[in-house]
Amino acid sequence: MELRQLKYFIAVAEELNFTRAAKRCHIAQPPLSQQIKKLEEELETKLFDRTNRAVSLTKEGKSFLCVARNTLDTLECGVTKIKSIARGEIGLLRVGFLSSAIQTRFPEALTEFRKRHPGIKLEIQDMESRILKRAILNDELDVGICHHKESDSETLDFRIFLNDPYFLAVHKDHRFVEKGTAGWKDLDGEPFIMFSRENYPNSYERSIARFNERGTRPKIIQEAQTQQTKLSLIAAGMGMGFVPSRMKCVCPACVRMLPFQWDGASPNSALKVAWKHGEISTALQLFLDVLDEYRDTSNDHLVECWSFSCGK
């Protein structure tokens, strides 16, 4: 049985006229009649009752019409699906991100991508930059938004998604609030909150070195895993810390984010979109295209990122 025989049969069944069916199928009537006859012989049943004046479906013909239509519909859907897969419009895209990326336009980009490409399932995971980088290299993730230091690798490709400046976050009752700003010397002896030394040993040491270079020794009294945790500890009056400007939208009411006198170029918190170096899938390219529309280009000049930003 051939697919064309099913198409010819459906045409005759719907037209109930061999001449019109032949015209619809763009063939001559005799070949059409021959194919219907071969189909009936293969099925060992009569599909049509023919008279000089009319053509009608037999009981078996009516049943087979449903089978033929379902068969062609299933095949058409299958072909469409395969073509969509080949174009990257259907599949799975595994995306990792830092928790602080939620305070950027990243969620908007995810929403837009899902609208445009509903056939591509997004598997989203929140994780630290180092783990995210390792997951991409191990083919456990397809793409991720991470801190820019973790994307610096010959095995990863990347593009900047956001650069935003740092502020000094303090409790609203702290004396720095009335002053409106602070500098390096002001931090001397102040209770300070940084990211975990255990999870970010290199970042921690670089931060301490930077304090020493500026002649200040804050008291490191608490370590945090995320920017959100850092703000919560500051809100509890436990200390102060540097946080990127994107955290303003979730800053507790009792916390103030003050401009800091950096005594030089202000460091930025850079988030980058990173993926494994090499040929990328169509689905990933579609995702990168959407992210490009939501990236922040207001501060594309990348200043060396200090250890304060090396968290989530």
Backbone torsions as a table, in degrees:
resi	resn	phi	psi	omega
1	MET	NA	134.5	-178.1
2	GLU	-112.0	153.9	-179.7
3	LEU	-62.2	-35.8	-179.6
4	ARG	-63.9	-32.7	177.9
5	GLN	-64.0	-38.8	177.7
6	LEU	-64.6	-42.7	179.1
7	LYS	-63.6	-41.2	178.1
8	TYR	-64.2	-43.5	-179.7
9	PHE	-60.9	-45.3	-179.7
10	ILE	-62.8	-40.8	179.7
11	ALA	-61.3	-46.1	179.3
12	VAL	-66.3	-40.8	-178.9
13	ALA	-63.7	-34.5	-178.7
14	GLU	-84.1	-34.1	-179.7
15	GLU	-85.8	-28.7	-173.5
16	LEU	50.8	38.7	179.4
17	ASN	-160.3	120.0	-175.6
18	PHE	-68.3	-34.4	-179.3
19	THR	-66.0	-47.8	179.1
20	ARG	-66.4	-38.5	179.0
21	ALA	-63.7	-40.2	179.2
22	ALA	-63.9	-42.1	178.3
23	LYS	-63.6	-40.6	179.1
24	ARG	-63.0	-36.4	-178.3
25	CYS	-90.2	-0.1	177.1
26	HIS	61.9	40.6	173.8
27	ILE	-137.0	169.1	176.9
28	ALA	-76.5	159.1	-176.6
29	GLN	-66.5	-42.3	-178.4
30	PRO	-57.1	-47.6	177.7
31	PRO	-61.0	-36.4	177.6
32	LEU	-62.0	-47.4	-179.9
33	SER	-61.7	-37.9	179.4
34	GLN	-64.5	-41.2	180.0
35	GLN	-67.7	-37.6	177.6
36	ILE	-66.0	-39.2	178.5
37	LYS	-63.7	-43.1	177.9
38	LYS	-62.4	-38.3	178.9
39	LEU	-63.8	-44.7	178.7
40	GLU	-63.3	-38.2	178.7
41	GLU	-66.2	-39.0	179.1
42	GLU	-68.1	-38.4	179.7
43	LEU	-81.0	-12.6	-178.6
44	GLU	56.6	40.7	177.7
45	THR	-154.9	155.0	179.0
46	LYS	-87.9	127.5	-177.9
47	LEU	-98.4	-26.4	-177.1
48	PHE	-131.2	144.9	166.6
49	ASP	-99.3	123.9	-175.6
50	ARG	-116.6	135.2	170.8
51	THR	-130.9	176.4	178.7
52	ASN	-66.2	-22.0	-174.6
53	ARG	-109.2	-22.7	-172.8
54	ALA	-150.2	158.6	173.8
55	VAL	-126.2	132.8	179.4
56	SER	-140.0	155.6	178.4
57	LEU	-79.8	140.3	171.1
58	THR	-78.7	174.5	176.9
59	LYS	-59.2	-43.2	178.7
60	GLU	-67.2	-35.4	179.1
61	GLY	-64.2	-39.1	178.5
62	LYS	-64.4	-39.8	178.9
63	SER	-67.0	-41.7	-178.0
64	PHE	-70.3	-26.1	177.9
65	LEU	-60.8	-41.4	177.5
66	CYS	-63.4	-41.6	179.7
67	VAL	-64.2	-44.4	-178.2
68	ALA	-64.0	-44.5	179.7
69	ARG	-63.4	-44.9	179.7
70	ASN	-62.7	-39.1	179.9
71	THR	-63.2	-47.0	-179.3
72	LEU	-68.7	-37.2	178.2
73	ASP	-63.8	-43.6	179.8
74	THR	-63.4	-42.6	178.9
75	LEU	-64.2	-43.0	-179.6
76	GLU	-63.1	-42.4	178.0
77	CYS	-63.2	-40.3	179.5
78	GLY	-64.1	-42.7	178.7
79	VAL	-63.9	-44.4	178.6
80	THR	-60.1	-41.5	-179.2
81	LYS	-65.9	-43.4	179.6
82	ILE	-62.1	-41.5	178.5
83	LYS	-64.1	-38.8	179.1
84	SER	-65.7	-40.0	177.7
85	ILE	-62.9	-43.4	-179.8
86	ALA	-62.9	-33.0	179.1
87	ARG	-84.1	-1.8	-179.6
88	GLY	79.7	14.9	-177.3
89	GLU	-88.1	-7.8	177.0
90	ILE	-133.9	136.4	178.9
91	GLY	155.1	-162.8	-178.3
92	LEU	-126.2	133.1	176.4
93	LEU	-124.1	120.2	-177.4
94	ARG	-97.1	119.8	-171.5
95	VAL	-122.2	127.5	174.1
96	GLY	-108.0	155.7	-179.8
97	PHE	-158.5	150.6	171.2
98	LEU	-71.1	146.7	-178.7
99	SER	-60.8	-33.5	-178.7
100	SER	-71.8	-12.4	175.8
101	ALA	-65.9	-19.3	176.8
102	ILE	-63.2	-25.8	-179.9
103	GLN	-87.1	11.8	175.5
104	THR	-111.2	-165.0	177.6
105	ARG	-86.6	10.1	179.2
106	PHE	-57.7	-45.5	177.2
107	PRO	-60.4	-36.4	177.1
108	GLU	-63.3	-39.5	179.6
109	ALA	-64.5	-39.6	178.1
110	LEU	-62.3	-43.8	179.6
111	THR	-61.5	-44.6	-179.6
112	GLU	-65.2	-40.5	-179.8
113	PHE	-62.8	-41.7	179.9
114	ARG	-65.5	-33.3	177.2
115	LYS	-67.9	-44.0	-175.9
116	ARG	-75.8	-33.6	-173.6
117	HIS	-130.3	67.0	-176.6
118	PRO	-63.4	-19.5	-179.6
119	GLY	-78.7	-11.2	179.7
120	ILE	-99.5	115.7	-179.7
121	LYS	-81.4	131.1	177.4
122	LEU	-98.5	128.3	174.2
123	GLU	-110.3	107.4	-171.1
124	ILE	-101.6	134.8	179.1
125	GLN	-135.8	133.1	176.7
126	ASP	-92.8	124.4	-178.0
127	MET	-158.0	163.5	178.5
128	GLU	-70.6	157.3	-175.2
129	SER	-58.0	-46.2	-176.7
130	ARG	-63.5	-41.2	178.7
131	ILE	-67.6	-38.9	179.6
132	LEU	-62.1	-45.8	179.6
133	LYS	-60.2	-45.5	-179.2
134	ARG	-63.2	-37.8	180.0
135	ALA	-65.7	-37.5	177.6
136	ILE	-66.4	-44.5	-179.0
137	LEU	-66.2	-29.1	179.7
138	ASN	-90.8	9.3	-180.0
139	ASP	62.0	28.1	174.9
140	GLU	-93.4	-17.4	174.2
141	LEU	-131.7	152.4	176.1
142	ASP	-94.0	-31.3	-175.5
143	VAL	-161.7	157.6	178.8
144	GLY	-159.1	158.7	172.8
145	ILE	-106.0	116.5	-174.4
146	CYS	-136.1	172.0	175.6
147	HIS	-65.7	146.2	-168.0
148	HIS	-65.6	-29.4	178.8
149	LYS	-62.8	-36.8	-178.5
150	GLU	-73.6	-17.9	179.5
151	SER	-89.4	-7.8	-179.2
152	ASP	-77.1	90.8	-176.7
153	SER	-156.2	142.9	178.0
154	GLU	-68.5	-15.7	-178.1
155	THR	-94.3	-1.7	179.8
156	LEU	-122.0	144.6	167.6
157	ASP	-103.4	153.4	-177.2
158	PHE	-156.9	165.2	169.1
159	ARG	-146.3	147.4	-177.5
160	ILE	-70.6	131.5	176.4
161	PHE	-99.6	-34.6	-176.8
162	LEU	-160.1	137.4	165.6
163	ASN	-121.4	124.8	173.5
164	ASP	-139.8	148.9	-174.8
165	PRO	-75.0	163.2	178.1
166	TYR	-94.6	150.9	173.1
167	PHE	-127.5	159.8	173.8
168	LEU	-94.2	116.6	-179.5
169	ALA	-92.4	126.3	179.5
170	VAL	-135.8	162.2	174.8
171	HIS	-68.3	148.7	-175.6
172	LYS	-62.1	-21.6	-179.2
173	ASP	-89.5	-1.4	-179.0
174	HIS	-71.9	148.8	-177.2
175	ARG	-64.5	-22.9	178.9
176	PHE	-63.6	-25.0	-176.6
177	VAL	-64.8	-43.7	179.6
178	GLU	-66.0	-34.7	178.5
179	LYS	-70.2	-33.2	175.9
180	GLY	88.2	-6.4	-179.3
181	THR	-163.1	175.9	177.9
182	ALA	-156.7	160.0	177.6
183	GLY	-131.7	-174.8	-175.7
184	TRP	-60.1	-45.5	-178.0
185	LYS	-62.2	-30.2	-179.3
186	ASP	-66.0	-23.8	-176.2
187	LEU	-79.1	-12.5	-177.0
188	ASP	-58.9	121.0	178.4
189	GLY	81.1	-3.7	-178.0
190	GLU	-80.6	142.7	175.4
191	PRO	-65.7	126.9	-171.8
192	PHE	-127.4	144.1	179.9
193	ILE	-114.3	127.8	-179.1
194	MET	-129.3	173.6	176.5
195	PHE	-75.0	158.4	-172.7
196	SER	-55.2	129.1	175.9
197	ARG	-67.9	-33.2	-179.3
198	GLU	-67.2	-43.1	-177.2
199	ASN	-86.5	-25.1	-178.9
200	TYR	-131.0	62.2	-175.3
201	PRO	-60.2	-44.2	-179.4
202	ASN	-65.9	-41.3	179.1
203	SER	-64.1	-41.6	-179.3
204	TYR	-61.2	-46.6	-178.0
205	GLU	-66.2	-37.6	178.2
206	ARG	-65.4	-35.9	178.4
207	SER	-65.0	-45.7	179.5
208	ILE	-61.9	-40.4	178.7
209	ALA	-62.5	-40.0	179.7
210	ARG	-65.0	-40.9	176.1
211	PHE	-60.2	-44.5	-178.7
212	ASN	-63.3	-39.0	178.7
213	GLU	-60.6	-33.8	-177.3
214	ARG	-91.7	3.2	176.4
215	GLY	70.5	33.3	178.9
216	THR	-130.1	147.8	-179.0
217	ARG	-132.8	83.6	175.0
218	PRO	-69.2	158.3	178.1
219	LYS	-90.4	110.6	178.9
220	ILE	-78.0	99.4	-173.3
221	ILE	-103.6	-11.2	-177.3
222	GLN	-156.5	144.6	175.7
223	GLU	-114.3	146.2	-178.4
224	ALA	-127.8	158.5	179.6
225	GLN	-97.9	-27.9	-176.7
226	THR	-136.0	165.4	175.4
227	GLN	-63.5	-38.1	179.5
228	GLN	-62.3	-41.9	178.6
229	THR	-64.5	-40.4	179.5
230	LYS	-60.1	-45.4	179.0
231	LEU	-63.8	-37.3	179.6
232	SER	-64.7	-40.9	178.9
233	LEU	-67.6	-37.1	176.9
234	ILE	-66.3	-40.2	178.0
235	ALA	-62.6	-29.2	179.1
236	ALA	-81.5	1.5	177.3
237	GLY	79.2	20.9	-175.5
238	MET	-86.8	-15.0	-179.8
239	GLY	165.0	-160.6	179.7
240	MET	-133.0	171.0	179.8
241	GLY	-173.1	163.0	177.9
242	PHE	-86.0	133.2	177.2
243	VAL	-137.5	147.8	179.4
244	PRO	-73.7	157.0	-174.4
245	SER	-63.3	-23.3	-179.7
246	ARG	-63.3	-16.0	-178.7
247	MET	-83.0	-2.7	-179.3
248	LYS	-58.9	-36.0	-175.2
249	CYS	-69.4	-15.3	178.8
250	VAL	-121.5	14.5	-179.0
251	CYS	-68.7	128.0	178.2
252	PRO	-57.5	151.5	-176.5
253	ALA	-60.3	-28.2	-177.3
254	CYS	-91.5	10.6	179.6
255	VAL	-114.7	138.3	176.6
256	ARG	-116.0	136.6	177.5
257	MET	-103.3	109.3	-172.9
258	LEU	-101.9	145.0	173.0
259	PRO	-65.3	144.9	-176.3
260	PHE	-116.3	140.6	178.7
261	GLN	-85.8	97.6	-171.7
262	TRP	-77.8	-13.6	-178.1
263	ASP	59.1	50.0	-177.8
264	GLY	145.9	-164.3	-179.9
265	ALA	-63.7	134.6	179.8
266	SER	-75.3	128.3	178.0
267	PRO	-72.4	147.1	178.0
268	ASN	-110.0	151.9	171.1
269	SER	-92.7	107.8	-175.4
270	ALA	-101.6	126.4	172.0
271	LEU	-107.4	136.0	-179.3
272	LYS	-124.5	148.5	170.8
273	VAL	-88.5	123.0	-176.0
274	ALA	-125.3	145.2	176.2
275	TRP	-149.9	163.9	-175.6
276	LYS	-67.1	136.7	-179.2
277	HIS	-63.9	140.4	178.7
278	GLY	125.4	-167.1	-179.3
279	GLU	-65.8	135.2	-178.6
280	ILE	-110.6	154.9	-179.9
281	SER	-73.8	162.5	177.1
282	THR	-63.1	-39.7	179.6
283	ALA	-60.6	-42.5	179.0
284	LEU	-66.0	-40.2	178.7
285	GLN	-62.4	-40.6	177.4
286	LEU	-62.4	-38.5	179.7
287	PHE	-66.8	-44.6	179.2
288	LEU	-63.3	-36.7	178.7
289	ASP	-62.0	-40.7	179.2
290	VAL	-69.7	-43.6	179.5
291	LEU	-59.4	-34.7	179.2
292	ASP	-59.6	-30.5	-179.3
293	GLU	-75.1	-16.7	-175.5
294	TYR	-114.9	2.5	178.7
295	ARG	-72.2	150.9	-179.6
296	ASP	-92.3	114.6	-178.3
297	THR	-102.9	11.7	-174.8
298	SER	-71.1	-20.0	-178.0
299	ASN	-144.1	66.3	-174.7
300	ASP	-74.8	-14.0	178.8
301	HIS	-72.7	118.1	-176.1
302	LEU	-93.2	113.8	174.6
303	VAL	-92.6	148.9	-179.7
304	GLU	-50.3	127.0	-177.1
305	CYS	-85.9	122.5	179.4
306	TRP	-79.8	171.5	-174.2
307	SER	-62.9	-16.8	-177.9
308	PHE	-60.3	-25.2	-173.7
309	SER	-96.0	1.4	-169.2
310	CYS	-83.6	34.5	176.1
311	GLY	-121.3	-158.6	-177.3
312	LYS	-88.0	NA	NA
